[in-house]
Amino acid sequence: METFDWIVIGNGLAGAALSYELARLGLAVLLVDDGDPNSATRCSYGGIAYWSGTDAITRELCRLGIERHRQLSDELGAATEFRELDLLLTFPPEVDGANLVGQYGRFAIAPQLISPQEAHELEPQLNVDAIGGAFTVRHGHVNPIKTIEGVNQAVRRLGGQQLFATVTGLVRVNNRVTGMMTATQAYAAGNVVVAAGGYSRTMLRNARLSVPLYHTHAEIVALPEVDQPLRALIMPGVATRFAAEAAASDPATDSLWDGPPHKIAPPVLDAGVIRFLDGSTYVGQVSRFRTDLGTDAIAAVQSEAVIRQGSVPQMPCLANVPGQWRHCLVTFSRDGLPLIGPLPGVEGLHIFSGFTSPFAVLLPIAQRFASWVNHKQQTVADDLIEKMLVTRFSDS
């Protein structure tokens, strides 16, 4: 039986990018993909918020991330559809935008406050009567699906293998993980990394390991074709999701995440719209804070109605466009940094998940993490990577 240097479980942006970087180092890689069309990456807007760094770590990652995206299509030999466009962070008429200036001033590139009329000039489809104004900044963007396809092709060209299967468990011998299992076969590896997004915590719990990783049920409406060209990416200027994530990831909630299904916090709506270059459009999103993984407790029809009610007043051109409700799991950590690195107490097992704003920061993290684990026996330090290791939560 072939033994791989690395098995990477999960083919979202995290797993694909890490597989690519490991393969670039000449390592034997098996990328495992369960074929889920509703992964977080495939339901993503594909926005690259390279302006959004707030401290030395995130500012450096955003800078490195946008540099990588600007040349990634040439590197992969496949179009990611990278572009830069205007981001409009809109707020309702009853909100005084001047009170938000301080909030946005903390970012590396501060979005600028503009009037409803100025926002309409940037996005003519925007209804000026539905907003009190907006903050605007230039924003990167790629097509998430084409980016993943391009990275997967590059992995295969470098000799990596891709397996379409559902992982049923990890192979563990005492305190070492030596591979993973599917319904039909076991696969051996020197190292296994779980990059399965919202499913990572459950997969590790089944291996008797607990990690402080959390998820939301993110719900969008996918419109296959919007005739009107949309110039800008629309997002809410007053976002409620991050405060809810902070409450949901409080250490006091950990026992709920590992127990029976619980509703941790009420759902929130962050109304936004992005139109891709082929005319397909995503409208969203509802974030639902439930510890279960499925959709049995979610009323899709009601969710779609909430999303449309939040978006159509701003973008009336979307009122009668048919679409499909979609759902995915989006992971986050307690402190906003990803959860990466070897799992304490077990050899050969790593995690690579919990990325906030993944398209902005994930590519440079994957590159540096691959180099770090490849040279770990040579005690090559990387202060940036070491700040993101899962062991930072060991005391708690």
C-alpha positions as CSV (number, residue, x, y, z in Angstrom):
1,M,0.0,0.0,0.0
2,E,1.3,3.4,-1.0
3,T,2.2,5.7,1.9
4,F,1.8,9.4,1.4
5,D,3.8,12.1,3.1
6,W,0.6,14.0,3.7
7,I,-3.1,13.3,3.5
8,V,-5.2,16.5,3.3
9,I,-8.9,16.0,4.2
10,G,-11.1,18.7,2.7
11,N,-11.0,20.4,-0.7
12,G,-12.1,23.9,0.1
13,L,-9.7,26.8,-0.3
14,A,-7.8,25.7,2.9
15,G,-7.3,22.1,1.8
16,A,-6.6,22.9,-1.8
17,A,-4.1,25.6,-1.1
18,L,-2.2,23.6,1.5
19,S,-2.1,20.5,-0.8
20,Y,-0.6,22.7,-3.5
21,E,2.1,24.2,-1.3
22,L,3.0,20.7,0.1
23,A,3.2,19.3,-3.5
24,R,5.4,22.3,-4.5
25,L,7.9,21.2,-1.9
26,G,8.1,17.7,-3.6
27,L,6.0,15.9,-1.0
28,A,3.7,13.0,-1.8
29,V,0.2,14.4,-1.3
30,L,-3.3,12.9,-1.3
31,L,-6.1,15.4,-1.3
32,V,-9.4,14.0,-0.2
33,D,-12.6,15.6,-1.5
34,D,-16.1,14.5,-0.6
35,G,-17.6,16.3,-3.6
36,D,-19.9,18.5,-1.6
37,P,-21.1,21.3,-3.9
38,N,-22.1,23.3,-0.9
39,S,-18.8,23.7,0.8
40,A,-18.0,27.1,2.3
41,T,-15.6,28.0,-0.5
42,R,-18.1,27.1,-3.2
43,C,-20.8,29.2,-1.6
44,S,-18.4,32.1,-0.9
45,Y,-18.5,35.6,-2.5
46,G,-14.8,35.2,-3.2
47,G,-14.0,38.6,-1.8
48,I,-10.4,39.5,-0.9
49,A,-10.5,42.1,1.8
50,Y,-6.9,43.1,1.5
51,W,-7.6,46.4,3.2
52,S,-8.9,44.9,6.4
53,G,-5.8,44.2,8.5
54,T,-6.1,45.6,12.0
55,D,-2.7,44.6,13.6
56,A,0.8,43.7,12.5
57,I,-0.1,40.0,11.7
58,T,-3.3,40.6,9.7
59,R,-1.9,43.6,7.8
60,E,1.1,41.5,6.7
61,L,-1.1,38.6,5.7
62,C,-3.4,40.8,3.7
63,R,-0.5,42.4,1.9
64,L,1.0,39.0,1.1
65,G,-2.4,37.6,0.1
66,I,-3.3,40.2,-2.5
67,E,0.2,40.0,-4.0
68,R,-0.3,36.3,-4.4
69,H,-3.8,36.6,-5.9
70,R,-2.5,39.2,-8.5
71,Q,-0.2,36.6,-10.0
72,L,-1.9,33.3,-9.1
73,S,-3.6,32.8,-12.5
74,D,-0.3,33.0,-14.3
75,E,1.3,30.7,-11.7
76,L,-1.5,28.1,-12.0
77,G,-2.0,28.4,-15.7
78,A,-5.7,28.8,-15.1
79,A,-7.9,31.8,-14.7
80,T,-9.1,32.6,-11.2
81,E,-11.0,35.6,-12.6
82,F,-9.1,37.9,-10.3
83,R,-10.2,41.6,-10.4
84,E,-10.5,44.6,-8.2
85,L,-13.8,46.3,-7.8
86,D,-15.5,48.8,-5.5
87,L,-16.9,47.4,-2.2
88,L,-19.9,49.3,-0.9
89,L,-20.6,48.8,2.8
90,T,-24.2,50.2,2.9
91,F,-26.1,51.2,6.0
92,P,-29.9,52.1,6.5
93,P,-31.3,55.6,6.5
94,E,-31.8,55.6,10.3
95,V,-28.0,55.0,10.9
96,D,-25.7,58.0,11.2
97,G,-22.7,57.1,9.1
98,A,-20.5,59.6,10.9
99,N,-20.7,57.4,14.0
100,L,-19.1,54.5,12.1
101,V,-16.1,56.5,10.9
102,G,-14.0,55.5,14.0
103,Q,-14.9,51.9,13.5
104,Y,-13.6,51.8,10.0
105,G,-10.6,54.0,10.7
106,R,-8.8,51.1,12.4
107,F,-8.3,49.2,9.2
108,A,-5.0,49.3,7.2
109,I,-6.9,51.0,4.3
110,A,-9.8,52.8,5.8
111,P,-13.1,52.7,3.8
112,Q,-14.4,56.2,3.1
113,L,-17.8,57.5,4.0
114,I,-19.9,58.5,0.9
115,S,-23.5,59.7,0.4
116,P,-26.3,57.6,-1.2
117,Q,-25.9,59.5,-4.4
118,E,-22.1,58.8,-4.5
119,A,-22.8,55.1,-3.8
120,H,-25.3,55.1,-6.7
121,E,-22.7,56.5,-9.0
122,L,-20.5,53.5,-8.2
123,E,-23.4,51.0,-8.4
124,P,-26.2,52.4,-10.6
125,Q,-28.5,49.4,-9.6
126,L,-28.5,50.6,-6.0
127,N,-31.7,52.2,-4.7
128,V,-30.6,55.5,-3.0
129,D,-33.9,55.7,-1.0
130,A,-33.1,52.4,0.8
131,I,-29.8,53.5,2.2
132,G,-28.4,56.3,4.4
133,G,-25.0,56.1,2.8
134,A,-22.1,53.7,2.4
135,F,-18.4,53.2,3.1
136,T,-16.3,52.3,0.1
137,V,-12.9,50.8,-0.6
138,R,-11.3,48.9,-3.4
139,H,-11.7,45.1,-2.9
140,G,-10.2,42.1,-4.5
141,H,-12.3,39.3,-6.0
142,V,-12.0,35.9,-7.6
143,N,-14.3,33.2,-8.7
144,P,-14.1,30.7,-5.8
145,I,-15.0,27.6,-7.9
146,K,-12.5,28.4,-10.7
147,T,-9.8,29.2,-8.2
148,I,-10.3,25.8,-6.5
149,E,-10.3,24.0,-9.9
150,G,-7.1,25.8,-10.9
151,V,-5.3,24.9,-7.7
152,N,-6.5,21.2,-8.0
153,Q,-5.1,21.0,-11.5
154,A,-1.8,22.4,-10.3
155,V,-1.7,19.8,-7.5
156,R,-2.1,17.0,-10.0
157,R,0.5,18.4,-12.3
158,L,2.9,18.4,-9.4
159,G,2.3,14.7,-8.8
160,G,-0.3,15.0,-6.1
161,Q,-3.3,12.7,-6.1
162,Q,-7.0,13.6,-5.6
163,L,-9.5,11.1,-4.1
164,F,-13.2,11.7,-4.3
165,A,-14.6,9.9,-1.2
166,T,-16.0,10.5,2.3
167,V,-13.7,10.0,5.2
168,T,-15.2,7.6,7.7
169,G,-12.4,7.8,10.3
170,L,-8.8,8.2,11.1
171,V,-6.3,5.3,11.5
172,R,-4.8,5.7,15.0
173,V,-2.2,3.4,16.6
174,N,-1.7,4.4,20.2
175,N,-0.8,8.1,20.2
176,R,-0.1,8.3,16.5
177,V,-2.4,8.8,13.5
178,T,-1.1,6.8,10.5
179,G,-3.8,7.5,7.9
180,M,-7.5,7.7,7.2
181,M,-10.3,5.4,6.1
182,T,-13.1,5.6,3.6
183,A,-16.0,3.1,3.2
184,T,-13.9,0.9,1.0
185,Q,-10.2,1.4,1.8
186,A,-7.6,2.7,4.3
187,Y,-4.8,5.1,3.2
188,A,-1.5,5.5,5.0
189,A,0.4,8.7,5.5
190,G,3.2,10.1,7.6
191,N,0.9,13.1,8.4
192,V,-2.8,13.8,8.2
193,V,-4.2,17.3,8.2
194,V,-7.9,18.0,8.8
195,A,-9.0,20.9,6.6
196,A,-12.7,20.0,6.5
197,G,-14.1,23.4,7.6
198,G,-17.3,23.1,9.6
199,Y,-16.9,19.3,9.8
200,S,-13.4,19.4,11.3
201,R,-14.5,19.5,14.9
202,T,-16.8,16.5,14.6
203,M,-14.2,14.5,12.7
204,L,-11.7,15.2,15.4
205,R,-14.2,14.5,18.2
206,N,-14.8,11.1,16.7
207,A,-11.1,10.5,17.1
208,R,-11.5,11.5,20.8
209,L,-10.0,15.0,20.4
210,S,-11.6,18.3,21.1
211,V,-10.6,21.6,19.5
212,P,-12.0,25.1,20.1
213,L,-13.4,25.4,16.6
214,Y,-17.0,26.7,15.9
215,H,-19.3,27.1,12.9
216,T,-22.3,29.0,11.6
217,H,-24.8,27.7,9.1
218,A,-24.4,30.2,6.3
219,E,-27.3,30.5,3.9
220,I,-27.4,32.3,0.6
221,V,-29.5,32.4,-2.6
222,A,-27.7,31.6,-5.8
223,L,-29.2,33.3,-8.9
224,P,-28.0,31.6,-12.1
225,E,-28.3,34.6,-14.3
226,V,-28.7,38.4,-13.6
227,D,-29.0,40.4,-16.8
228,Q,-28.2,43.8,-15.2
229,P,-24.5,44.3,-14.8
230,L,-23.5,45.0,-11.2
231,R,-20.3,46.9,-10.8
232,A,-19.8,46.7,-7.1
233,L,-19.8,44.1,-4.3
234,I,-22.5,45.1,-1.7
235,M,-22.0,44.2,2.0
236,P,-23.6,45.6,5.2
237,G,-21.9,48.5,6.8
238,V,-23.3,47.5,10.2
239,A,-22.4,43.8,10.4
240,T,-23.9,41.8,13.3
241,R,-22.3,38.4,12.6
242,F,-18.9,39.1,14.3
243,A,-20.5,40.0,17.7
244,A,-22.6,36.9,17.5
245,E,-19.5,34.8,16.7
246,A,-17.7,36.2,19.7
247,A,-20.6,35.2,22.0
248,A,-21.0,31.7,20.3
249,S,-17.3,30.9,20.8
250,D,-17.1,31.9,24.5
251,P,-15.3,29.1,26.4
252,A,-18.5,28.6,28.4
253,T,-20.2,27.3,25.3
254,D,-17.7,24.5,24.5
255,S,-19.7,21.8,26.2
256,L,-22.7,22.7,24.1
257,W,-20.7,22.3,20.9
258,D,-19.7,18.7,21.8
259,G,-23.1,17.7,23.1
260,P,-26.6,17.3,21.6
261,P,-27.8,19.9,19.0
262,H,-28.1,23.4,20.5
263,K,-29.1,26.8,19.2
264,I,-26.3,29.0,20.6
265,A,-27.5,32.4,19.4
266,P,-30.3,33.8,17.3
267,P,-29.7,33.9,13.5
268,V,-28.5,37.2,11.9
269,L,-28.8,38.6,8.4
270,D,-25.9,40.4,6.7
271,A,-27.5,41.5,3.4
272,G,-25.0,41.4,0.5
273,V,-24.8,40.9,-3.3
274,I,-22.0,39.8,-5.7
275,R,-22.3,39.2,-9.4
276,F,-19.7,37.0,-11.0
277,L,-18.3,37.6,-14.4
278,D,-20.5,34.9,-16.0
279,G,-23.7,36.7,-14.7
280,S,-24.4,34.3,-11.8
281,T,-25.0,36.1,-8.6
282,Y,-25.0,35.3,-4.9
283,V,-27.3,37.1,-2.5
284,G,-27.0,36.6,1.3
285,Q,-26.4,35.8,3.9
286,V,-28.2,34.4,7.0
287,S,-25.8,33.1,9.7
288,R,-27.4,30.6,12.0
289,F,-25.6,29.6,15.2
290,R,-26.5,25.9,15.7
291,T,-24.2,23.2,16.8
292,D,-25.6,20.5,14.5
293,L,-24.3,20.0,11.0
294,G,-27.4,19.3,8.9
295,T,-30.3,21.4,7.6
296,D,-33.2,19.4,9.1
297,A,-33.9,22.3,11.6
298,I,-33.7,25.0,9.0
299,A,-36.7,26.2,7.0
300,A,-35.2,26.9,3.6
301,V,-38.2,28.7,2.2
302,Q,-38.3,31.1,5.2
303,S,-34.6,31.6,5.0
304,E,-34.7,32.5,1.3
305,A,-37.6,35.0,2.0
306,V,-35.5,36.7,4.8
307,I,-32.5,37.0,2.5
308,R,-34.6,38.5,-0.4
309,Q,-36.4,40.9,1.9
310,G,-33.1,42.2,3.1
311,S,-31.6,42.6,-0.3
312,V,-34.3,43.6,-2.7
313,P,-35.0,47.1,-1.2
314,Q,-31.4,48.0,-1.9
315,M,-31.2,46.2,-5.3
316,P,-34.7,46.1,-6.8
317,C,-33.3,44.6,-10.0
318,L,-33.1,41.3,-8.1
319,A,-36.8,41.2,-7.2
320,N,-38.0,38.7,-9.7
321,V,-34.9,36.7,-10.5
322,P,-35.3,33.0,-9.7
323,G,-32.7,31.4,-7.6
324,Q,-31.7,28.4,-5.4
325,W,-31.3,28.5,-1.7
326,R,-27.9,27.1,-0.6
327,H,-26.4,26.2,2.7
328,C,-22.8,25.7,4.0
329,L,-20.9,25.6,7.2
330,V,-18.5,28.5,7.9
331,T,-15.9,28.0,10.7
332,F,-14.3,30.5,13.0
333,S,-12.1,30.5,16.1
334,R,-12.3,32.3,19.4
335,D,-9.8,35.0,18.6
336,G,-10.3,35.5,14.8
337,L,-7.0,33.7,13.8
338,P,-7.1,30.3,12.2
339,L,-6.6,27.1,14.1
340,I,-3.6,25.3,12.5
341,G,-0.8,23.0,13.4
342,P,-0.2,19.7,15.2
343,L,-2.8,18.4,17.6
344,P,-1.5,18.1,21.2
345,G,-1.1,14.6,22.5
346,V,-1.2,12.8,19.2
347,E,1.5,12.5,16.6
348,G,1.0,12.8,12.8
349,L,-2.3,14.7,13.0
350,H,-2.8,18.4,12.2
351,I,-5.6,20.9,11.8
352,F,-5.9,23.7,9.2
353,S,-9.2,25.4,9.6
354,G,-11.1,28.3,11.1
355,F,-10.1,31.0,8.7
356,T,-11.9,34.4,8.9
357,S,-11.7,36.2,5.5
358,P,-10.0,33.2,3.9
359,F,-9.4,34.6,0.4
360,A,-7.6,37.6,2.0
361,V,-5.1,35.6,4.2
362,L,-5.2,31.9,3.4
363,L,-2.7,31.7,0.5
364,P,0.3,33.1,2.4
365,I,-0.6,31.1,5.5
366,A,-0.7,27.8,3.5
367,Q,2.7,28.6,1.9
368,R,4.4,29.4,5.2
369,F,2.7,26.5,7.1
370,A,3.9,24.0,4.5
371,S,7.4,25.3,4.8
372,W,7.2,25.3,8.6
373,V,6.0,21.7,8.9
374,N,8.5,20.5,6.2
375,H,11.4,22.0,8.2
376,K,10.1,21.5,11.7
377,Q,12.8,18.9,12.5
378,Q,15.4,21.5,11.6
379,T,13.9,23.9,14.2
380,V,13.2,26.6,11.6
381,A,10.9,29.1,13.4
382,D,8.1,31.2,11.9
383,D,6.7,33.6,14.4
384,L,3.6,34.3,12.3
385,I,2.7,30.6,12.0
386,E,3.4,29.9,15.7
387,K,0.9,32.6,16.8
388,M,-1.8,30.6,15.0
389,L,-1.1,27.2,16.4
390,V,-3.9,25.3,18.1
391,T,-1.7,25.0,21.2
392,R,-2.3,28.7,22.0
393,F,-5.6,27.5,23.6
394,S,-4.1,24.6,25.5
395,D,-4.4,26.3,28.9
396,S,-8.1,26.9,28.4
